[in-house]
Amino acid sequence: MEELILEDKKAMIFLNNLGNSSFDQFWILISEKWFWIPLYVIFLYFLFKNFNKKSFFYIILFVALGITVSDQIANIFKFGFERLRPCHDPSLKGLIREVQCGGQFGFYSAHSSNAFFLTAYLTILLRNKIKWLPYFLIIWASTVAYSRVYLGMHFPGDIIVGAVMGILLGSFFAILALKVVKKSETKE
């Protein structure tokens, strides 16, 4: 386990130091949840366009529940594991660029979990309707996740675990949503 943590710190130093102060504002913006509201509106449009009103309601309900669960499980892990964020880790002082810093603990990344939750959820719901969407979503989620390393807020391992958790939760909630939608459509 120690070796894995050491490799994670080495990867953090390498990836974080690829940054340049000229790009800091860009990556701060990428990491900001509110910046993505127009994209979320587009996602809602895709869902609204591809499902009837009753199904759309269930799909939105499950995405809201799923994002809440994704976010809260990440918080449980943060306070359960108490792994310091890179920007709070004394062994990394002077070795990484600290563009932004958050709370004390960072394992695992809620940003990564939530972005990959949406990626899995929307891919499962829309993969047969919008062929290019999964590719776009993977690039988008990966960019959001990398922004956390760039800013000095998460180790790469935090991002990877967050992505895996997001994919698992997104898949679970998408399958659940589709079952409820199918059941509600058969009642009509």
C-alpha positions as CSV (number, residue, x, y, z in Angstrom):
1,M,0.0,0.0,0.0
2,E,2.9,2.4,0.8
3,E,4.3,1.8,-2.7
4,L,1.0,2.6,-4.3
5,I,0.7,5.9,-2.3
6,L,4.3,6.8,-3.3
7,E,3.5,6.1,-7.0
8,D,0.4,8.2,-6.7
9,K,2.5,11.1,-5.2
10,K,5.0,10.8,-8.1
11,A,2.2,10.8,-10.6
12,M,0.7,13.9,-8.9
13,I,4.0,15.8,-9.0
14,F,4.5,15.0,-12.7
15,L,0.9,15.7,-13.8
16,N,0.4,18.8,-11.7
17,N,3.7,20.3,-12.8
18,L,2.7,20.1,-16.5
19,G,0.7,23.2,-15.6
20,N,1.6,26.8,-16.3
21,S,0.2,29.9,-14.6
22,S,-1.0,31.1,-18.1
23,F,-3.6,28.3,-18.0
24,D,-4.6,28.5,-14.3
25,Q,-7.8,30.5,-14.9
26,F,-8.9,28.1,-17.6
27,W,-8.5,25.1,-15.4
28,I,-10.2,26.9,-12.5
29,L,-13.1,27.5,-14.8
30,I,-13.2,23.9,-16.0
31,S,-13.3,22.7,-12.3
32,E,-16.2,25.1,-11.5
33,K,-19.5,23.2,-11.3
34,W,-21.6,26.3,-12.3
35,F,-19.6,26.7,-15.5
36,W,-21.2,23.6,-16.9
37,I,-24.8,24.7,-16.4
38,P,-25.3,25.3,-20.2
39,L,-24.0,21.8,-20.9
40,Y,-26.4,20.3,-18.3
41,V,-29.2,22.2,-20.0
42,I,-28.2,20.5,-23.3
43,F,-28.2,17.1,-21.5
44,L,-31.7,17.8,-20.3
45,Y,-32.8,18.7,-23.8
46,F,-31.4,15.4,-25.1
47,L,-33.3,13.5,-22.4
48,F,-36.5,15.5,-23.0
49,K,-36.3,14.9,-26.7
50,N,-35.8,11.2,-26.4
51,F,-38.3,10.3,-23.7
52,N,-41.9,11.0,-23.0
53,K,-42.9,13.4,-20.2
54,K,-43.6,10.8,-17.6
55,S,-40.3,8.9,-18.4
56,F,-38.4,12.2,-18.4
57,F,-39.7,12.9,-14.9
58,Y,-38.4,9.5,-13.6
59,I,-35.1,10.0,-15.4
60,I,-34.5,13.4,-13.8
61,L,-35.5,12.0,-10.4
62,F,-33.0,9.2,-10.7
63,V,-30.2,11.5,-11.9
64,A,-30.9,13.8,-8.9
65,L,-30.9,10.9,-6.5
66,G,-27.8,9.4,-8.1
67,I,-25.7,12.6,-8.0
68,T,-26.7,13.1,-4.4
69,V,-25.6,9.6,-3.5
70,S,-22.4,9.9,-5.6
71,D,-21.5,13.2,-3.8
72,Q,-22.3,12.0,-0.3
73,I,-20.5,8.7,-0.6
74,A,-17.4,10.6,-1.7
75,N,-17.8,12.7,1.5
76,I,-18.1,9.6,3.6
77,F,-14.9,8.3,2.1
78,K,-13.1,11.6,2.6
79,F,-13.8,11.6,6.3
80,G,-13.5,7.8,6.7
81,F,-10.0,7.6,5.1
82,E,-8.8,11.1,6.1
83,R,-6.2,11.2,3.2
84,L,-4.8,14.7,3.0
85,R,-5.3,16.6,-0.3
86,P,-2.0,17.2,-2.1
87,C,-2.2,20.9,-1.3
88,H,-2.3,20.0,2.5
89,D,0.3,17.2,2.3
90,P,3.5,18.4,3.9
91,S,5.6,15.9,1.9
92,L,4.6,17.7,-1.3
93,K,5.2,21.3,-0.1
94,G,7.3,23.0,-2.8
95,L,6.9,20.1,-5.2
96,I,3.5,20.8,-6.7
97,R,1.7,23.9,-8.0
98,E,-1.0,24.8,-5.6
99,V,-3.5,26.7,-7.7
100,Q,-6.4,26.1,-5.5
101,C,-7.0,24.1,-2.3
102,G,-10.2,22.7,-0.7
103,G,-11.0,21.0,2.5
104,Q,-8.4,19.0,4.3
105,F,-9.2,15.5,2.9
106,G,-9.5,14.4,-0.7
107,F,-10.0,10.7,-1.1
108,Y,-11.9,10.3,-3.4
109,S,-12.8,13.1,-5.8
110,A,-16.5,14.0,-5.8
111,H,-16.0,16.0,-9.0
112,S,-14.6,12.9,-10.7
113,S,-17.4,10.7,-9.3
114,N,-20.2,13.1,-10.4
115,A,-18.8,13.7,-13.9
116,F,-18.3,10.0,-14.5
117,F,-21.7,9.3,-13.0
118,L,-23.3,11.5,-15.6
119,T,-21.2,9.9,-18.3
120,A,-22.3,6.4,-17.4
121,Y,-25.9,7.4,-16.8
122,L,-26.4,9.4,-20.0
123,T,-24.4,6.8,-22.1
124,I,-26.7,4.0,-20.9
125,L,-29.9,6.1,-21.5
126,L,-28.9,7.6,-24.8
127,R,-26.3,5.4,-26.5
128,N,-28.7,4.1,-29.1
129,K,-30.1,7.6,-29.9
130,I,-27.0,9.8,-30.0
131,K,-24.0,7.8,-31.2
132,W,-21.3,10.4,-30.6
133,L,-22.5,11.3,-27.0
134,P,-20.5,8.7,-25.1
135,Y,-17.2,9.8,-26.7
136,F,-17.9,13.4,-25.9
137,L,-18.9,12.5,-22.3
138,I,-15.7,10.6,-21.6
139,I,-13.6,13.5,-22.8
140,W,-15.7,15.9,-20.8
141,A,-15.5,13.9,-17.6
142,S,-11.8,13.2,-18.0
143,T,-11.2,16.9,-18.5
144,V,-13.1,17.8,-15.3
145,A,-11.3,15.1,-13.4
146,Y,-7.8,16.2,-14.6
147,S,-8.6,19.8,-13.6
148,R,-8.6,18.6,-9.9
149,V,-5.0,17.3,-10.3
150,Y,-3.9,20.4,-12.2
151,L,-5.2,22.6,-9.4
152,G,-3.5,20.6,-6.7
153,M,-6.7,19.4,-5.1
154,H,-6.6,15.7,-5.7
155,F,-4.1,12.9,-6.3
156,P,-4.5,10.9,-9.6
157,G,-5.6,7.9,-7.4
158,D,-8.5,10.1,-6.0
159,I,-9.5,10.8,-9.5
160,I,-9.4,7.1,-10.7
161,V,-11.4,5.9,-7.7
162,G,-13.9,8.7,-8.1
163,A,-14.3,7.8,-11.8
164,V,-14.8,4.1,-11.0
165,M,-17.4,4.9,-8.3
166,G,-19.1,7.3,-10.6
167,I,-19.3,4.8,-13.4
168,L,-20.7,2.1,-11.0
169,L,-23.3,4.4,-9.5
170,G,-24.2,5.9,-12.9
171,S,-24.7,2.5,-14.3
172,F,-26.8,1.3,-11.3
173,F,-29.1,4.4,-11.4
174,A,-29.5,4.3,-15.2
175,I,-30.5,0.6,-15.1
176,L,-32.9,1.4,-12.3
177,A,-34.3,4.4,-14.1
178,L,-34.8,2.3,-17.3
179,K,-36.7,-0.4,-15.3
180,V,-39.0,2.2,-13.7
181,V,-39.6,3.8,-17.1
182,K,-40.3,0.5,-18.8
183,K,-42.7,-0.5,-15.9
184,S,-44.5,2.9,-16.2
185,E,-44.8,2.6,-19.9
186,T,-46.4,-0.9,-19.7
187,K,-49.0,0.4,-17.3
188,E,-50.2,2.9,-19.9
